[in-house]
Amino acid sequence: MLSTPGLIGAAVGVAASGLIYFVVTSMLKSQTVDSTTSAEERERSAAAVRMVLLADIPIMAAFGYYVGQLL
């Protein structure tokens, strides 16, 4: 059975990682163009950052669930 404090912790973890995801992606969109890197290279690095941040969402949910059960 799922615990209520665990679910609250999971929701907090999802909200925190979702907020971080949207903040970082908006920063990547407003990034100034550097003449030393190509557009393809910038897009590839931005895609890698987005993938890491998307993978962070379920990890933070699981961590939040665990911490919620401890408290």
N, C-alpha and C positions, 0 to 999 in steps of 0.2 A: 504494500500500500504506500502511496506517495504521501509524504508529510507536508503539511501546510507551510511550516517555516522553510522547508527545503524548496518548495515551489516559489515562495516569495524571494528567496535568495537567487533562484534561477532566473526569475523575472528581472531582478536587479542586475544580474550578470549580463543578460541579453540586452537590457536597456543601455548599460554602460558601454558594452562593446559596439552596439549599434550606433550610439552617439559618437564614439571614437571613429567608426567607419565613415560616417557622413562628414565629420569635421576634416578628416584626412583627405577624403576624396574631393571635397570642395577646395582644400588647399592645393591639391594636385592640379585642379582645373585652373586655378588662378596663379599658377606658378609662372614666373617670368621665363622667357625663352633665352636659353643659353646658346651662344653661337658655337660652342665646342661640341655639343651633342646634336645628333640628327633627330628629326621628328620621330622616326621609327624607334630609335633607341629610347627616347623619352616615353613613348607609348608602351614599349615593352617593360620598362622599369615601373611605370604606373600600374600596369596590369599585374605585375608581380606583387606590388604593395597591396592592391585590392584583393588578390587571392589570399594573402597572408591574413589580412583583416577579416575576410569572410570566414576563414578557417577559425579565427579567434572567437567567433560568436558561439558555436556549440561548446568550445572549451570553457569559455567564461560562464556559460549556462550550467555546465556540469560542476565547475568550481563553486559557483554561487549556491547550487543545490547542496553541495557538501558542507559549505560553511553555514548555510541556513539550518541544516540538521544539527550541526555542532552547537549552535546557539539556542 
